Amino acid sequence: MKKKTLIIEDKNAEYRKKLYIKLAITIVLIILCIMLITSTIRVYIVNKEFANNMSEIAKLNSKTVFSIDRIYLYSSADAKSKETNKPIWDLDIYQYTDIALFINNRDSEGISYENTIKDLTIDNVKFNGLEAGNPKLYYKNVNDFAKLDIANENEIKDSMQFNVINSGDADYTKPTIYSNCQNPITLEYVNYNMKEETKISDISTPLTYDGSLLKKAGISLSTIKCTLSFRVTIVNNYNQKYVATVYIDIPIEDSFSNTNIYDGKIIKNIENTNIVKFVRVE
């Protein structure tokens, strides 16, 4: 009798064990289903919000108001000589690129609150792919274009707001743009300290202060290739906000003319409709 009782108790225990396992599996499956459903709902909501936002942006951008249709680039190098009593040149060499961005505001259709600038800001500056040097970006006085002229007070660190004027003479020593976009945005990219202790022992011929300095100093072109990017934000006189991110490959070589910056300079003129299009976000 005791033996039968033990057998029955063992069977009951095994049954309860299997029941608990099935119950645990069921609970886990229910939890996974709830998590999956919740995740699906979240994805649906995010996708719907994204679609609504894209639809709204599409409505705001039914026509192009501002775009950059021309980018003019001038790349070269310059240097400052250090004092030395030795028969060598001891130089601080700078590779620089002057940049002019021409904004098309469709003024041929007439000037209005929509296509005139109230505020213009540059921010989110990034230097990508550079292997050597210490790059910086500055606002550039257009009257000093195509020559190195570092104005430390005009360095774009976090952001830079331009002075917007409607008429009269502009003070180009400070970041300035006419509201009707009649002048380009002018900037200067400068790469410092590409090579430590830049000494040139061959003083038999005069130095030419241009891109040939990079060759004399043994600075490899592959190490100073850089893609510069920054964001331009425009607010027009309707207080509508337009945003564009500009990407510029710093000209070091020109495959079309089979030249490079070692030859002295590289000039690049890029012209096309909507090279960079401003997107209205508000």
C-alpha positions in Angstrom: 0.0 0.0 0.0 2.8 2.4 0.9 4.5 1.6 -2.4 1.4 2.5 -4.4 1.0 5.7 -2.4 4.6 6.6 -3.2 4.1 5.9 -6.9 1.0 8.0 -7.0 2.8 10.9 -5.2 5.7 10.7 -7.6 3.3 10.8 -10.6 1.5 13.8 -9.0 4.9 15.6 -8.4 6.0 14.9 -12.0 2.6 16.2 -13.3 2.9 19.4 -11.2 6.5 19.8 -12.5 5.4 19.5 -16.1 2.4 21.9 -15.4 4.8 24.5 -13.9 7.1 24.2 -16.9 4.2 24.7 -19.3 2.9 27.6 -17.2 6.3 29.2 -17.2 6.7 28.8 -21.0 3.2 30.2 -21.5 4.0 33.3 -19.3 7.3 33.9 -21.2 5.5 33.6 -24.6 2.8 36.0 -23.4 5.5 38.5 -22.2 7.4 38.2 -25.6 4.1 38.7 -27.5 3.4 41.8 -25.4 6.9 43.1 -26.1 6.6 42.4 -29.8 3.2 44.1 -30.0 4.5 47.1 -28.0 7.6 47.4 -30.3 5.4 47.1 -33.4 3.2 49.9 -32.1 6.2 52.1 -31.3 7.6 51.5 -34.8 4.3 52.3 -36.4 4.0 55.5 -34.4 7.5 56.6 -35.2 7.1 55.8 -38.9 3.8 57.7 -38.9 5.3 60.7 -37.2 8.3 60.6 -39.7 5.9 60.3 -42.6 3.9 63.2 -41.3 7.0 65.3 -40.8 8.3 64.4 -44.3 4.9 65.3 -45.7 5.0 68.7 -43.9 8.5 69.4 -45.0 7.5 68.5 -48.6 4.7 71.0 -48.4 7.1 73.7 -47.1 9.5 73.0 -50.0 7.1 72.9 -52.9 9.4 75.5 -54.5 13.1 76.4 -54.1 13.7 79.8 -52.5 17.5 79.6 -51.7 20.2 77.5 -53.1 24.0 77.7 -53.6 24.6 77.6 -57.4 28.3 78.4 -57.5 31.3 77.5 -55.3 34.6 79.1 -56.1 37.8 77.7 -54.4 41.4 78.9 -54.4 44.0 76.6 -52.7 47.6 77.4 -52.0 50.1 77.6 -49.2 52.0 80.3 -47.3 54.5 80.4 -44.5 56.1 82.5 -41.8 59.8 82.4 -41.3 61.3 81.9 -37.9 64.5 83.7 -36.9 67.5 81.5 -37.1 71.3 82.0 -37.3 71.8 78.8 -39.3 71.9 78.8 -43.1 68.4 77.2 -43.4 64.8 78.3 -43.7 62.8 77.4 -40.6 59.2 77.8 -41.5 55.6 77.7 -40.2 53.7 76.5 -43.3 50.0 76.9 -43.7 47.9 75.3 -46.4 44.8 77.4 -47.0 41.7 77.4 -49.2 39.6 80.5 -49.8 35.9 79.7 -50.4 33.2 81.8 -52.0 29.6 80.6 -51.9 27.1 82.3 -54.1 23.5 82.1 -53.0 20.7 82.2 -55.6 17.6 83.7 -54.1 15.6 83.8 -57.4 15.6 87.6 -57.3 14.9 87.6 -61.1 11.3 86.9 -60.0 11.4 90.0 -57.8 12.6 90.9 -54.3 10.2 89.9 -51.5 10.1 89.1 -47.8 10.4 85.5 -48.8 13.7 85.6 -50.7 15.5 88.1 -48.6 17.7 87.3 -45.6 17.0 88.5 -42.1 19.5 86.2 -40.3 22.3 84.0 -41.5 24.3 81.6 -39.3 27.1 79.1 -39.9 27.7 76.3 -37.4 28.4 72.6 -37.0 31.9 72.8 -38.7 33.6 69.5 -39.3 36.9 68.4 -40.9 36.7 64.9 -42.2 39.5 62.6 -43.5 42.5 64.8 -42.6 45.6 62.9 -41.5 48.0 65.8 -40.6 47.6 69.3 -39.3 45.3 71.4 -37.2 42.5 72.8 -39.4 40.3 75.9 -38.7 37.7 77.8 -40.5 37.4 81.6 -40.6 35.2 84.2 -42.2 37.2 85.8 -45.0 37.3 89.5 -46.1 36.3 89.3 -49.7 38.9 92.0 -50.5 41.7 89.7 -49.3 40.5 86.7 -51.3 43.2 84.4 -52.8 45.8 85.4 -50.2 46.5 84.1 -46.7 45.0 86.6 -44.2 44.3 85.0 -40.9 41.9 87.1 -38.7 41.7 85.2 -35.4 38.7 87.2 -34.3 36.8 85.7 -37.3 37.3 82.1 -36.5 34.1 80.0 -36.6 34.3 77.9 -33.4 30.8 77.0 -32.4 28.8 79.2 -34.6 29.0 82.5 -36.4 26.1 84.9 -37.1 26.5 87.3 -40.1 25.7 91.0 -40.1 22.8 91.4 -42.6 22.5 94.7 -44.3 19.9 96.0 -46.8 21.9 98.7 -48.6 25.0 101.0 -48.4 28.6 100.1 -48.1 29.5 96.8 -46.4 32.3 96.4 -43.8 33.8 93.2 -45.1 36.3 93.0 -42.2 33.4 91.5 -40.3 31.0 88.7 -41.3 28.6 90.5 -43.6 26.0 89.7 -46.2 23.5 91.8 -48.1 19.8 90.8 -47.5 19.4 90.3 -51.3 22.4 87.9 -51.5 24.3 90.2 -53.8 27.6 89.3 -52.3 29.0 85.7 -51.7 29.7 84.1 -48.3 33.5 84.1 -48.2 35.4 81.8 -45.9 39.0 80.7 -45.3 40.1 77.1 -44.4 43.5 77.0 -42.9 45.5 73.9 -42.0 48.3 74.5 -39.5 51.2 72.4 -38.2 51.1 69.8 -40.9 54.7 68.9 -40.1 56.8 69.6 -37.1 60.1 71.4 -37.4 59.8 72.4 -41.1 63.3 73.2 -42.1 64.6 73.7 -45.6 68.3 73.5 -46.0 68.5 74.2 -49.7 68.7 78.0 -49.7 70.4 78.3 -53.1 67.2 79.4 -54.7 64.6 81.9 -53.4 61.5 80.5 -51.7 58.2 81.0 -53.5 55.4 81.4 -51.0 52.8 79.3 -52.6 51.8 75.6 -52.8 55.3 74.6 -53.8 56.3 75.1 -50.2 54.5 71.9 -49.4 56.7 70.0 -51.8 59.9 71.5 -50.5 58.9 70.7 -46.9 58.1 67.1 -47.9 54.4 67.3 -46.9 52.5 64.4 -48.6 49.3 65.4 -50.4 47.5 62.3 -49.2 47.9 63.4 -45.5 46.2 66.8 -46.1 43.2 65.8 -48.1 40.1 67.0 -46.2 36.4 67.2 -46.7 35.1 70.3 -45.0 31.4 70.5 -43.9 29.3 73.1 -42.2 25.7 74.1 -41.8 24.2 77.3 -43.1 20.9 78.5 -41.6 18.9 81.3 -43.2 15.9 83.1 -41.7 14.0 85.2 -44.2 11.9 88.3 -43.6 8.8 86.1 -43.1 10.7 84.4 -40.2 10.8 81.1 -42.2 13.9 79.0 -41.5 16.0 77.3 -44.3 18.9 74.9 -43.6 21.6 73.5 -45.8 24.7 71.4 -45.1 27.7 72.3 -47.4 30.3 69.6 -48.2 33.6 70.8 -49.8 36.5 68.6 -50.8 39.5 70.9 -50.2 41.3 71.1 -53.6 44.7 69.5 -53.5 44.8 67.8 -56.9 43.1 68.5 -60.2 42.8 65.4 -62.4 41.2 67.4 -65.2 44.3 69.6 -65.7 46.7 67.0 -64.3 48.1 69.5 -61.7 48.3 69.6 -57.9 48.9 72.2 -55.2 52.7 71.5 -55.5 52.5 73.5 -58.7 51.6 76.6 -56.7 47.9 76.8 -56.5 44.6 75.0 -57.4 41.6 77.0 -58.6 38.2 75.3 -58.9 35.0 76.9 -60.0 31.8 74.7 -59.5 28.7 76.0 -61.1 25.3 74.2 -61.4 21.7 74.8 -60.4 21.0 73.7 -56.8 24.6 72.4 -56.0 23.4 72.9 -52.4 19.6 73.3 -51.8 18.3 75.0 -48.7 15.4 73.1 -47.1 12.7 75.0 -45.3 12.2 73.4 -41.9 9.9 76.0 -40.3 
